[in-house]
Structures are given as structure tokens and as C-alpha cells.
Amino acid sequence: MTQAYPPWGEPQPSGNPAPQPGFPQVPPGIPPAQPAFPQAPPAFPQAPAGFPPAHPDVPQAQPGGYQGYYDQQPPAHPGYYQQQQPGYPATGATAIAITMRYAPIAFLLGLFTPVLTVNGQPVPVAWKRPAVLPVAPGQYHVHAHVPYLIPTRIGKADLVVNIGPGQTADLEYRAPLIAFLRGALGPAPQRYPGMAAAVAINVIALVAVIVGVFGVVNGRGGAGGPDFSLPTGKTPAIGHLPDNGVPSFPVDPSFPAVPTFPGQEPESTPTTAAPAAGEPVLRPGATVRKVAGATFAAGEKSYTMAFKGWPFAFRTPPTWGCIGGKIDLPDTLAWVCVNEQDSSGGERTGIILRPCPAACSVATRQKMDKEWFLETAGLKRVNAVTQFRQTAKNAKGKYQLEFSHFFTDPATKKKYQVGVDAQALPLKKSSAQKVVNDIFSQTTF
């Protein structure tokens, strides 16, 4: 039975002293091999018992016809590795080659140095630069991750590789595109984990940006005015009230009065048979008034919009819905109503409500009208507290009807300004006119 040779110069298993330089000792009948060859394999077989070891310059032939060679360098052991130096010949060597990568859209990962360990020992690596680690044949545990902010480690990946003599394990690590996913580690090439989810998230974000830009661009236009935009906080659900069976709104005007504006965010009213507390109701017996164009006919289908905290309700076409909005005017509530089922007509109506401070004098009303209309050219006066302006085709190619009306809430004696900016393509302008005229009718007592 043969045993592995210990390093040169140490006592041999047979008890013979280590060979001394200059005294070659070759067993009879065993021809010497070539001198001065590189390191022997880790499992070099031992000479038969009783034979003295060979001189270091004359290696001994082994049983079975295999000739091995050794020198005074220690044999490689599993777990021993050293990163390859520039110019180090790797031909025929056993090694682990690994490349660390991140996706271009995750470019921020390039600010962090990846971490690689082999059998728990750190190995210096860099992104997109192959690292070659000469190792002895055996089994190795490879681990990789990326240090980050939150969480502190992302893309953890582990792999156990078995490497035979003269083999190179060509591996690739790819960092995930979503922080909470594991990385990909294995034979090259690998895929980026989370690619599909990241693409979907980016598409949704892009659509949201486009919709937001479209919403701002399609706000106030034409003759000008404060721009409507979507709210930054919660968006109330769209709600409607039925047009039948609602009680009459009290009518007892006492104009003018000093208002105190409600300080709560408006909420839409769900479709119910009776209004909830704080919700306005439609006055079905209100006198039909108009500033221009069409009005709702008797029996015509419509939805009643009743915003909580507002002192009036009004009707829209049955396919419309409203959401809370924002506008760059102080102490102002704003809603935006659109045709939810058919956007081809470009129907969009912005409605504001704000208190008229102090006694709501003529000078105060003029100031508030200027803030709402911005430009006074083309305005027509219906009465002392009502003005409007029609534009056959504004800069966006839409019909536009702008409206301002001051009124006193008969129930609270508070006074408000209601402003409307209704737009639609010319063929659909009647819907814009109906909403404006209904608001005028419901706020005139």
C-alpha cells in the first residue's frame, strides 16, 4: 500500500532519514526520470517500504507506469487559493473565474464595490472585470452580494462548485434589479433577476408621468386662468346622487354676508337614496337659468354631483365623473369632471369654490374675478355678480366657456364665489354648456 510523500527534507514514513543533497539514492531497477520538473500533485504515491527516497534532482518512477515530479514547494491543498497575478500562466491550471455584473438601468449599483468570498475568505473583485483564482482540485463554496443602503446587503447568492484537476469554473454573478431579490450566480451567462418586474414598474412610472403632464397641459387654457392639477394627497372616489326623491334646498337669501370657509377636504358622495350629513342636495324646483347655449331638458338623464362641504349640488351628463383637484388660488376647493366613458370629445370641466371675504364688496369681487379669469377681455356680464366668456376655439382647438358667480348660501348666510372652466371639442360643446348653466341655476336664489 502506497502513501503520499511528505514535503522534502522531512522524515519519511519508513523511518529512513531524509535524503541529503549530493547522495542520490535510487532503488535498484527503477530508472530515474527527467530532472527539475514543477510541483508534484497533492496525492503523490510513496516509494515501496525499505527503499530510501530519491535525490530531489532525480525523481522516482511510480508503480503503474505513472511518473510524478516534485520539488521543495509545499503541495496544494483544498481551500488554498491565490488570486492570479498579471502574467501568471494559467494554462492547464485549476481555477475559478468569475465576472460580477449589474444591469445598465441599475447604474447606481456601480457606486458600490461587490463582495465575493470563496470558502469564507474575501476575494477582491470589481464590476465587469473577470477575476481568476487558481485553486487546487476540490469543492468550494462561492458567495456574492452587493453592499447597499437599505437593506445593507442585496442580491445575495451562493453556489457550491466541484473542480477537477486542470478544470476552470467559468462563473458569472448578476445583481438583481429589485433590492429584495437574490442575485444570480452560476455558469455564464446568467439573467438579471427581477428584469420583468423592473420593466413593468418603469413603464407604469412613465405612463404616470405622461398622464400627469397631459393633465396639466389640458387644464386651464385659452384666454388663461389658474391651472387645475390632480391632488397630491388622496383622491376621493367618484359619487353621484339620484335625481329623484331629494328634498328642496332652503331659499332665504341675505346678500351680502361674511363667510367662514369650511376647512375640510371635499369628498365625493356615493350613490345613495338620501344624502349623508354635510352633503348638499339638488334643488329640483330651481328656476332654469343660462349664460349660453344648452340646458338639461326635463327628464333628461343626468348625474347629480354633491361634494361634501359644498353649499350646492349640480348635474352632469350621466357618463361623467369628478375627482378632487388642486388650483393655485388661496383657500380654494377644486374638482375636475370628465367624461369617463368617452374621451373622444375632450370634455373637461374644472369647478372651484372659495369664500368671498369681508363684506364681499364690488372691489373684492372684481379682484377675485381678475384672479380667476386673469384677463378681462371678452367678458360678458349677466348681472352684478355673474360674468362669463365664450371662446369658439381656444389654443387647444376646444370650445371654452368660463364662468364666475357670487352667491350667498341661504342655510349658513355665507357668501362664495363659484368658478367654472368648461372645455370640449366644438361638436361636444353642449355638454359643457349644460354643466355651467346648471351650476348657475343651482346657485341663484
N, C-alpha and C positions, 0 to 999 in steps of 0.2 A: 504493500500500500504506500503510495507516494504522499508527501506533504509539501506545502508551499515553502519556498526558501525565505528565511528572514533577510533583512537588509544586509548588505555587505559589511563585513567586519564584526558582526555579532556572532555569538556561539551558535553552532549548528545543532539540530536536534539529535544527531548521533553522538554528541558529546565530544567530537573532534574539535580542535581549535580552529579558529577562522584562518583561511589561507593567508600566507604572508606574501607581500609583493616580492617578485623575483623567484619564487619557488612554485612553478606550475605543477599542479597535481591533477593529472588526467587519469581516470580509471582505465585499466588495460582493455584494449579492443574498442574504445569509444573515440572516434575521430573528433578532433576539435572543429569548431565552427568558425565562421568569419569573425574577426575581432572588431571591437569598438562600435557596436550597434546601439540603437536607442534603448529606452527603458523596456523592461520585461512586462508582460501582462500581470495583473494582480494575482492570478492563481497559477503561478509558475510551478510545475511539479518538481519535487526534490529528487536528488540522485539516490540510488539504492543505498541501504544502510551499510556502513563499513567503508564506503568509498569516500575519500576526502574530497572537499569541494574544489572546483576548478579555480584557476587563476582568473582574476577579473578580465584580463585581456583575452582569455581563451574560454569562451562559454562552452558548456557541456551539452552534447546531444541528449535528447529526451526519449523515453520509451515511446513506441508507436510511430517513430519517424518524425515527430514534430520537433523542430528546432526553435527554442526561445532564447531571447537575449536579455541581459540585464546589465545595469551599471550601478553606480553607487547612489543614484537618486532613489528616494523612497517611492514605493508603488502607490498608484492612485487608489483611493478608497471611495466607496459610495458616499455621497454627501459632500465630497471635496470638489470645489469648482473654483475657477478663477476667470474673471471677465477677460475676453481676448484683447490683447494689446495690438496696436497698429503694426501690421506687418507680420504678425504671428501666423505661421502656416496652419490652416485648419483642414487641409486636405486629408481625408481619411480619419479625422478625429471624431470623437463622440462629443456632441454639443447640443445645447438648447438655443435656438434662435427665435427671438420674439420681437414683434413690432407693435407699438402702442399707438392707437389712432382715436380721433374724435371726429364727429361729423362737422362739415363746414357751418351748418346752421347753429351748431352749439359752440361757436368760436370762443365764447367766454371760458371754456374749459382749457384753452391754450394758456390762460394765466396761471394755471395750477400744474405743478410737476407730478406726473403719475407715480404711483408706488408699486414696485414689483418685489416679491420675495420668492426665494427658492428654498424649500425646506426651512422656512422661517428666517432665513438670512436675507437682509436687504440687498438689492442689486440696483445700482444707479442706471436709470433709463431716462429717455426723453421722448417726446411725441414724434412719431413718424420717422424715427431713426432706429434701424434694426440693431438689437443687442445680441451678441453671440457669446454664449457661456460654455466654454469647454468643460465637460464633466466626465466622470467615469461611468461605465455602463451601470444601470440600476434603475430604481424607481424614485421619482421626485414629485414633490407637492409644490405646484406653482400657484401663487396668489397675486391678484392685482386689484387695485382700486384707485379712485381719484380723491384726494383731499378736497373738501369743499367748505361752504359756509354753513348752510342748513339744508340737509344734515351734514355732519362733518366728514362723512365718507359716503361716496356714491359709487355706483357701478361695481360693487364687489363681485369678484369672480374667482373661482378655484378650479384647479384641474390637476389630476394625478397622471403623470406620463411615465411610461416604461421605455427605456432607451437601451438598445443593444449595442455591442461593440461596433464602432465605425458609423453609427447612425446619427443623424441630426434631426431633432424635433423642431419642425418649422411651425411656429405658433403665431397667432395674431390676437391682440386684445382690442375690443372696440367698446368705447364708453357709451352708455345709454343716452338717449335724447330727453328722457324724463328722469328727474333726480331719484325717484324712489324705485326705479327698476334696477335689476342686476346687469352687470356688464356681460359681454360675450367673450369667451376665451376658449380657443381651440385651434385646430389646423386652419391655416389661411386658405381662402378668405372667409371672414365672419360677416354677419349682418349687424347693423346698428339696432340695438333693442329700442322699441318704442317709436320707430320711424313712422308707422301708420298713424299712431295717436298724435305725434307731433305735427304731422302734415295736417291732420284734421283740425287740431287746435289753431294752427296758423291760418287755415282757410276761414274758420269761424271768426277769428280776430280780424282778418282782412275784410270779411263781409260786414262785420260790425262797424268798422271804420268807414267803409263806403256808405253804409246806411246812415251813419251819423253825419257824414259830410253832405249826403243828399238831403237829409232832414234840415240841416242848417241852410243850405242853398235854397231850398224850397220853402223857407219861412216867409217873413215879410219881404215884399218886393215891390216892383212898380214904382209908385210915387215915393216909396220909402216908409220907414217906420221901425220901431224896435223889433228885433229878430226873436222869433219863437225858437225854442230848442227843447229837446227831451229832458226830463228831470234827471238830476244826478242821484237822487235817492230812490225810494220805492215808487213803482208805477202802479197806481190804483187800477183795479180791474174795471172793465167797461160794464156799465149797468144801465138799465132802462126801466122806466115806469110805464105801465099800460096807460092808454089814452082814455080809458073809460072808468067811471066809478070813483073819480078823485074829487075831494071836496073843493069848494070855491076858495080862492085866495082872498083874504080880507082886503078891502079897499077903503082906506081912510087917509088920503094924502095930507101931509102937513109940511109942505115945502117952504123954505129950506129947513134943515135940521143939522145938528153937529153929529157926525158919525163916529163910532168906535169900531175899527175893523176887527173881525174875528181873527184870532191868532192861530188857528189850526190849519193844517194841511188839508186840502179838499179830498174827498173820497167819493168814488162813484157809487151809485145806488144800484143794487141788484134788482132784477125783475121780480117784483112782488105785487100783491094786490093792493097793498096800502103802504104809504111812505113811512119810513122809520123816523125816529125823533131827530130833529135837526135838518131834515131833508125838505126842500121846497116841493110844492105841488103846482101842477099846471092849472091855470085859470081857463077852463073851457069856455066860459062866457065872456072872455075878454074881447073888446072891440078889435076887429082886424084892422091893422094899420100897416102901411108900407112906405118905404122910401124909394123903391124902384122895383119894377118887374113883377115876378110871380109870387103868389102866396099859396099856402096849403088850402086845398079845396075841402069842402065839407065831406067827411067820410073817407078822405084820402089816408092811406096807410102811412104811419109815421112812428117814430120812437120818441119818447119823452126823456130828455136828459135832465137829471136832477142831481146837482153836485152838493154834497153836504157842506153846510155853512153858507151857501149862496141864498139870496133872498128871492130867487125866481127860478122857474124851470122853463124849458123851451123844447121845441120839436125839431127833429132832423129827419131826413129820409130813412126808411126802415133798414137799409143796409149799412148805415153809418155807425161808427163807434168813436168814443172820445178817450183820450188819456191825459193825465196831468202833465203840464209843461212848465217851462220857466221863461221869464222875459226880463230884460234889463230895465225895469221900471220899479221904483221902490214901493213896498207894501202892496204888491200886486199879485193876485192869483191868476193863473193862466191855464187854459185847456186847449188842446188841439183835437179837432174832429175830422175824420176822413172817411171815405167810402171803403169799408173793409173788404168788400166782396168784389169790387171792380175798380182798379186804379187807373183804368184807361182814360177816364175823364179828367184826371188831375184835380179832383175835388179835395180841397183842404181849407178848413176854416179855423182860425185862431180866435179865441174869445178871452177877454180879460175882464177882471172886476177889481176895482180899487176904491177906497173911500175918498170922498171929497172933503178935505179938511176944513176946519173952522166953519164959517157960515156958507161956504161954497159960493162965494161971490162971483160976479161976472169976470173979474180979473183972474180969480182962481181957476174958473172953468176954461178961460182962454189959455192959461198956462198949461193946464192938463191936456187940452186938445192939441196944443203945439207939441207937447211931449209924445202924444200918441200918433198924430199924423206926420210930424216932422216938417212937412211942407204944407202950406195952406192953399197953394194954388189949386184951383179946380173944385174946392169945397163948395157944397150947396147946403143951405140952412133950411131945415124943415120947420123948426120953431126955435125959441130962445135957448133950448137945452139939447137940441139934436142937430147934428151935421152928418153929411155923408159925401162920398166921392166915388164916381164910377170911372173905370178905365176899360175901354173896349178890348185892348190887348196891351199888356204890360211887357216889360223886357223879357219875360219868360214865355211870351206868347199866350198868356192866360187872361181871361176876363177877371177883373178885380173890383170888389165892392167893399169900401172901407166905411166904417160907421162908428159914431160916438154919441152916447146918450146919457144924460144925467137924470137920476130919479131918486125918489125917497121911498124906502121900504115902509109900507103902511103899518107893519106889525111892530117894528123897532124904532121907527122915526129916524132911522139913519139914512144918510144920503150917499149915493155911489155914482161912479162913472162906469158904464159898460162899454167896451170897445170890441168891435168885430172886424176882422180882416178875412174876407171870404174870397177864395180864388177857385177857378175851374176853367177847363178849356171852353171856348165860346159855345160849343154845342151843349154843354152841361151847365151853363150859367144859371139856369132856372133854379137848380138845387141850392146854389149859393144865395140867390135872392130870397128863396123861401125861408132859409135859416135866419138871415138878417131881419127880414120882415116879422118873423115870429118872435124874435127877441125883442124887437121894437114894440110889438103888441103886448107882450107879457110884462114889460117894464114901464108901460104907460098907464097911469091910473086917473 
